Amino acid sequence: MATSDLDFEALQSRGFLVLPNLVPQAHLDRFEHEIAVLSEGECRRLGTSPAGDVEPFIHLHRQGGEDWSLLYGLLERMFVLNQIATDIGRFLEETEFLRREGIEVPLVWPDIRADPPHDSSRLLRIHQDFASTRCHRAWRLWVPLRPADEHYGTMRVFAGTHRLGLLPHRVDDPRYPTVDAEHWQDAPQETMVLPAGHGVLFHPLLLHESVPNRSNRMKFTLLVQVQDLASVCHPHDPDDPLSEFVSLTAVRRDARARESRPSIEAAGGPSPPAAPR
Ligand SMILES: O=C(O)CCC(=O)C(=O)O
């Protein structure tokens, strides 16, 4: 993608921009290869094998337990994901994006989501990025590592809603914070239909939600956080609007912990599977 291709005007007005071919095929292939190597090896080591054509990674997720939790927690440290994040950081520098957005001390890091088929438990309802935004100058990239659409699972965005500023999130069900319909019902909605390796650069205040994975494959999505450490929030300052996001993150974390506790007791010990973020 050429430097001139970044449409800053669309980005400012809509709050997101699709960036085609952001990730080279070689990195996507390496990710797939390494997922296969680690999950097939882990199945062998645990003496378990998936039935039929179930992906070994999905089989491990279903097995759960501490082995899975450890493996899932380390996934975002895969070198290939860090390489992709670094390439994206370099791209944002070369396109003058970081300078134009006033990002002085860039933080760029990868997170990964793995959404199993037909699992609604961790789907995110319409929200702003309260859980990861810790700096006032911040952006995000959502990068499907496998094709994304209504069948394989994807993300829906509500164009222009980032201009509403930081919105209150309802916590009737604290596991799934969400905003009232009045904030998004009139906004144009766009469901991302993208091949693996395209990316969506978006503002963390843009309202968005998960679209469920109805396929029989794991949905892998890389999230690259881009934030400016020179604008870090002060979580204990009630005048800092981002302190709301820090508290909301704690509310959700505690609710999820409460949710998983009964299943530990029911199972008589081992930890439940770590859930996708
Ligand atoms: O891929 C998805 O399900 C949406 C991800 C999302 O909403 C998020 O990471 O904040």
The ligand as an ORCA input file, in Angstrom:
! r2SCAN-3c Opt
* xyz 0 1
  O     -13.611     -9.829     16.315
  C     -14.540     -9.540     17.059
  O     -15.332    -10.381     17.491
  C     -14.720     -8.111     17.476
  C     -13.563     -7.679     18.303
  C     -13.873     -6.535     19.184
  O     -14.956     -6.033     19.222
  C     -12.827     -6.030     20.062
  O     -11.741     -6.618     20.125
  O     -13.051     -5.013     20.739
*
